[in-house]
């Protein structure tokens, strides 16, 4: 597998991105990483003669900033690093794309430069929520305004990906995020999507899932529109961070007994912190396009980039063809 990496994407690019790429290239047993960016900006971080043999460099222009309108910026700057990386995938010169830059720019580059799978009107960002039993959430922000058919497609895509990513033996259980468990609850989109999901033989639909039950293990895949999904994701990340901060304060800001308790709990607390750390997952797959596309966290550092590339080389191999077959079969049923 050849993975094209947008070297300029992210708050800590290019230094941390290049560092993560070097670590991933040395770790990969097979495959090649193609680093895309201006050579003069990347060379200082590439390690000279110590560069891994499975690392290639493709020149590009600058970066699409967070403040720019994605589609317009890409049309005005077709040599931007994320655009060039997407072009490599379209031409078959790379199998996958990774960027920790603007989410909107990465989604737009994938749509304009790579294209959608047949039967998929809009793609979805699939994010793993790291509960004790992890759950796949989509859409986490690619498609803000959705139709019921979009949510059915998200369910089909998510089912295939979750079974592969989580190593499920049976079919993935799909839930619809809603304000109540009853089929008649929620917005027009939620009610119509419930009916469509319930009648589709392409997904193992388990019904509505309320916000309080997202981490309960009721479903392996949760589908919703991109607006709701992004709010759920950011709320979960923020809540986890604040709770860990509260626990840390409780065991460190007190007398000797508190510090003793903190010393006893520290290994377990560190394990919990690592479990919810986004750097361990590295990024989110954009499902519904003709190639594996992973969007990293904007503040990704080397470890996050390395883990994202490892995830692509594992879960991404052969994924596009499997997703396309599932979409065609599911939409025809």
Phi and psi in degrees as a GROMACS rama.xvg file:
@    title "Ramachandran Plot"
@    xaxis  label "Phi"
@    yaxis  label "Psi"
@TYPE xy
-108.051  123.911  UNK-2
-112.062  120.047  UNK-3
-87.9449  126.576  UNK-4
-115.372  125.469  UNK-5
-73.5445  102.032  UNK-6
-71.1496  -17.9438  UNK-7
-99.4807  -4.09772  UNK-8
-80.929  128.688  UNK-9
117.564  158.67  UNK-10
-64.4872  -28.1365  UNK-11
-110.258  19.2863  UNK-12
-82.9232  154.323  UNK-13
-88.9154  -10.5251  UNK-14
-58.1746  -52.1029  UNK-15
-70.406  -34.5939  UNK-16
-64.3618  -47.2258  UNK-17
-62.9761  -40.9499  UNK-18
-60.8236  -43.8415  UNK-19
-65.1415  -37.9919  UNK-20
-63.9268  -43.3239  UNK-21
-61.1221  -43.3489  UNK-22
-64.7862  -41.5486  UNK-23
-67.6619  -40.328  UNK-24
-62.0873  -39.1677  UNK-25
-72.4732  -24.2249  UNK-26
-85.4185  -29.5048  UNK-27
-69.432  130.648  UNK-28
-75.0882  -29.7031  UNK-29
-148.915  166.4  UNK-30
99.4885  168.894  UNK-31
-132.87  144.167  UNK-32
-110.356  130.796  UNK-33
-108.654  110.907  UNK-34
-88.1394  123.042  UNK-35
-110.697  121.313  UNK-36
171.316  175.566  UNK-37
-68.3844  120.831  UNK-38
-52.9386  -38.9435  UNK-39
-65.5781  -24.6576  UNK-40
-87.3588  -21.4009  UNK-41
-95.9118  -33.0812  UNK-42
-52.9276  -40.3714  UNK-43
-60.2193  -19.7558  UNK-44
-106.865  2.09033  UNK-45
-88.1359  -5.96193  UNK-46
83.1797  10.4854  UNK-47
58.4309  -125.775  UNK-48
-70.0985  -11.287  UNK-49
-88.1855  7.22566  UNK-50
-64.8596  132.796  UNK-51
-61.1998  145.934  UNK-52
-68.9165  -20.0515  UNK-53
-95.9117  26.7913  UNK-54
-118.465  120.442  UNK-55
-109.957  160.977  UNK-56
-127.048  127.809  UNK-57
-120.498  127.589  UNK-58
-74.2085  146.331  UNK-59
-146.925  -179.784  UNK-60
-88.1563  -141.609  UNK-61
-87.0046  -153.188  UNK-62
-119.617  150.939  UNK-63
-88.6621  120.3  UNK-64
-79.7439  163.319  UNK-65
-63.3661  -27.597  UNK-66
-84.2884  -11.2689  UNK-67
-84.9112  149.268  UNK-68
-71.944  118.559  UNK-69
-55.1033  -55.9882  UNK-70
-62.3139  -44.3722  UNK-71
-64.3443  -40.8596  UNK-72
-65.5908  -37.8199  UNK-73
-69.0282  -38.4088  UNK-74
-67.1296  -35.1611  UNK-75
-78.433  -22.4314  UNK-76
-134.442  69.1647  UNK-77
-67.0546  -11.2669  UNK-78
-95.868  6.80854  UNK-79
-58.5913  151.485  UNK-80
-58.0192  -43.0931  UNK-81
-69.6397  -32.4534  UNK-82
-68.7278  -42.4832  UNK-83
-64.9447  -40.4419  UNK-84
-62.2033  -41.3591  UNK-85
-65.7481  -37.8853  UNK-86
-62.1301  -37.2957  UNK-87
-60.5219  -39.1159  UNK-88
-67.8882  -43.5125  UNK-89
-60.7274  -39.2923  UNK-90
-78.4767  -5.44892  UNK-91
81.3209  10.5716  UNK-92
-87.0355  -5.58934  UNK-93
-149.472  153.824  UNK-94
-100.116  -19.2149  UNK-95
-149.48  160.045  UNK-96
-130.215  135.9  UNK-97
-126.715  135.031  UNK-98
-148.099  137.99  UNK-99
-105.305  16.0386  UNK-100
-85.179  -155.286  UNK-101
-53.3671  124.754  UNK-102
-60.5951  -44.2399  UNK-103
-60.7314  -40.7374  UNK-104
-67.4059  -38.9138  UNK-105
-67.3495  -43.0847  UNK-106
-62.9956  -45.4155  UNK-107
-63.1296  -41.841  UNK-108
-62.5716  -38.508  UNK-109
-66.4239  -42.1534  UNK-110
-70.6552  -45.6447  UNK-111
-77.2796  -37.304  UNK-112
-93.8941  -28.0101  UNK-113
-111.101  -46.3378  UNK-114
99.5045  162.304  UNK-115
-88.3011  157.322  UNK-116
-70.5079  152.953  UNK-117
-62.1392  133.006  UNK-118
88.574  0.694222  UNK-119
-113.751  111.399  UNK-120
-72.3399  -43.0188  UNK-121
-137.798  144.985  UNK-122
-82.775  173.498  UNK-123
-137.589  143.022  UNK-124
-87.5833  120.758  UNK-125
-103.2  116.892  UNK-126
-119.442  137.111  UNK-127
-85.1462  123.758  UNK-128
-93.2452  118.044  UNK-129
-83.026  60.7176  UNK-130
-78.7978  172.143  UNK-131
-50.2234  -38.6821  UNK-132
-112.849  102.594  UNK-133
-57.3419  150.36  UNK-134
-132.655  144.361  UNK-135
-94.379  123.86  UNK-136
-108.218  129.267  UNK-137
-155.159  137.438  UNK-138
-94.9813  140.326  UNK-139
-101.466  18.1464  UNK-140
142.971  1.65461  UNK-141
-79.8946  -40.4747  UNK-142
-122.806  102.142  UNK-143
-72.0409  -44.1861  UNK-144
-105.259  117.272  UNK-145
-118.13  160.151  UNK-146
-107.95  161.412  UNK-147
-55.3235  -38.8007  UNK-148
-62.2438  -33.4514  UNK-149
-62.4218  -43.5549  UNK-150
-67.328  -32.845  UNK-151
-64.3814  -44.0749  UNK-152
-62.186  -39.6331  UNK-153
-60.2217  -40.0742  UNK-154
-64.8644  -40.9653  UNK-155
-65.1801  -48.6138  UNK-156
-61.4624  -45.9065  UNK-157
-64.1198  -35.776  UNK-158
-63.3773  -44.3372  UNK-159
-64.3654  -46.8371  UNK-160
-66.5524  -44.3638  UNK-161
-63.1542  -40.5613  UNK-162
-61.3732  -40.149  UNK-163
-73.3619  -47.7386  UNK-164
-70.6053  -41.9697  UNK-165
-89.1876  -8.13549  UNK-166
67.7995  39.8014  UNK-167
-71.7055  141.608  UNK-168
-79.8583  -42.5637  UNK-169
-100.226  -169.562  UNK-170
-71.9121  144.419  UNK-171
-65.9434  140.508  UNK-172
-87.3701  128.52  UNK-173
-110.47  129.164  UNK-174
-118.835  153.026  UNK-175
-106.771  120.23  UNK-176
-66.3487  126.578  UNK-177
-153.599  174.266  UNK-178
-88.5291  -0.982002  UNK-179
-163.42  163.95  UNK-180
-81.0298  -24.9961  UNK-181
-68.9686  143.674  UNK-182
-58.1981  -29.5088  UNK-183
-86.5696  3.05995  UNK-184
-82.4205  157.84  UNK-185
94.9391  -170.983  UNK-186
-73.4111  174.014  UNK-187
-58.1095  -41.8274  UNK-188
-60.2395  -45.2245  UNK-189
-64.9664  -44.912  UNK-190
-65.7639  -44.5733  UNK-191
-68.0446  -37.5957  UNK-192
-66.3054  -37.2616  UNK-193
-59.2167  -45.4973  UNK-194
-63.2548  -40.7944  UNK-195
-67.828  -43.5514  UNK-196
-66.8662  -38.1066  UNK-197
-64.166  -34.1063  UNK-198
-92.3099  -4.55917  UNK-199
-88.694  124.984  UNK-200
-77.2433  -3.89051  UNK-201
-81.6828  -14.2315  UNK-202
-131.939  152.377  UNK-203
-94.7349  82.6483  UNK-204
-84.5871  128.999  UNK-205
-109.164  4.77684  UNK-206
103.318  -169.976  UNK-207
-70.8304  147.42  UNK-208
-129.831  121.041  UNK-209
-77.3699  161.78  UNK-210
-54.9416  -37.952  UNK-211
-69.1587  -16.3518  UNK-212
-105.889  8.43531  UNK-213
-59.0669  -38.2944  UNK-214
-98.0912  13.8178  UNK-215
-83.5272  -9.38885  UNK-216
88.1899  10.1287  UNK-217
-64.1587  -35.0362  UNK-218
-137.418  156.308  UNK-219
-91.4546  -26.209  UNK-220
-131.028  133.143  UNK-221
-119.696  127.901  UNK-222
-114.325  146.547  UNK-223
-168.223  176.151  UNK-224
-73.3638  163.123  UNK-225
-65.4039  -29.1857  UNK-226
-67.4779  -52.5233  UNK-227
-63.4226  -42.8508  UNK-228
-62.0331  -39.8976  UNK-229
-67.4908  -38.0044  UNK-230
-64.3624  -43.3808  UNK-231
-59.6544  -46.4395  UNK-232
-61.9754  -50.6718  UNK-233
-66.2035  -35.2895  UNK-234
-65.4992  -43.1845  UNK-235
-63.642  -44.2096  UNK-236
-64.675  -44.3273  UNK-237
-66.9054  -40.3077  UNK-238
-64.3018  -44.1382  UNK-239
-60.232  -42.7202  UNK-240
-64.369  -43.7406  UNK-241
-69.8578  -38.4988  UNK-242
-64.7267  -42.5171  UNK-243
-62.7904  -37.7016  UNK-244
-64.8484  -41.1535  UNK-245
-63.605  -43.3435  UNK-246
-64.691  -41.7602  UNK-247
-60.3348  -43.144  UNK-248
-65.6561  -38.434  UNK-249
-63.8593  -30.4704  UNK-250
-102.591  1.33837  UNK-251
-121.003  -22.5481  UNK-252
-102.411  64.3903  UNK-253
-159.931  -161.779  UNK-254
-79.1133  -170.722  UNK-255
-56.9412  -35.7397  UNK-256
-66.496  -34.6932  UNK-257
-67.1142  -42.0072  UNK-258
-67.3755  -35.377  UNK-259
-64.9473  -44.1746  UNK-260
-61.8337  -39.3164  UNK-261
-63.0458  -39.5127  UNK-262
-64.896  -37.3748  UNK-263
-69.2697  -40.1248  UNK-264
-83.575  -15.5431  UNK-265
-52.7134  -47.7672  UNK-266
-58.8191  -39.6114  UNK-267
-71.6265  -38.997  UNK-268
-65.1337  -38.1378  UNK-269
-63.6489  -39.1522  UNK-270
-64.211  -40.8012  UNK-271
-65.6113  -43.0894  UNK-272
-58.3393  -44.1228  UNK-273
-66.892  -33.0266  UNK-274
-64.1287  -36.6169  UNK-275
-97.5837  2.87887  UNK-276
-73.869  119.205  UNK-277
-57.9399  -25.1336  UNK-278
-62.6648  -24.7108  UNK-279
-70.6802  -26.4042  UNK-280
-95.8893  -28.5567  UNK-281
81.8496  -35.4186  UNK-282
177.129  -177.706  UNK-283
-122.503  136.801  UNK-284
-75.8169  136.733  UNK-285
-93.8473  108.287  UNK-286
-97.3126  140.312  UNK-287
114.525  1.90695  UNK-288
-113.986  164.038  UNK-289
-84.7722  63.0481  UNK-290
160.307  158.313  UNK-291
-80.0896  119.335  UNK-292
-123.798  126.835  UNK-293
-123.067  130.74  UNK-294
-104.788  116.947  UNK-295
-84.2159  165.899  UNK-296
-67.4524  142.621  UNK-297
-59.715  -30.1644  UNK-298
-99.7313  24.3024  UNK-299
-56.7003  138.42  UNK-300
-110.681  -173.703  UNK-301
-55.8646  -41.7686  UNK-302
-63.7043  -40.5308  UNK-303
-65.5144  -41.4216  UNK-304
-63.3185  -45.0879  UNK-305
-59.2392  -45.9553  UNK-306
-67.4784  -35.8235  UNK-307
-63.5644  -43.8275  UNK-308
-67.9031  -34.9174  UNK-309
-65.3069  -39.0707  UNK-310
-64.3761  -38.2381  UNK-311
-65.0849  -45.282  UNK-312
-66.4092  -24.303  UNK-313
-89.6714  -66.6986  UNK-314
-76.6275  -20.9993  UNK-315
-82.755  -19.1974  UNK-316
-65.1113  117.783  UNK-317
74.4878  5.20005  UNK-318
-66.8033  -42.283  UNK-319
-59.5355  -45.7884  UNK-320
-62.9983  -39.5371  UNK-321
-66.5427  -40.4167  UNK-322
-65.0794  -42.276  UNK-323
-62.4743  -44.1518  UNK-324
-60.8619  -41.7456  UNK-325
-66.4382  -40.1114  UNK-326
-63.0745  -47.6701  UNK-327
-62.8858  -41.1165  UNK-328
-70.4783  -40.7927  UNK-329
-69.5363  -38.0951  UNK-330
-75.3969  -21.4533  UNK-331
-84.9958  -17.4098  UNK-332
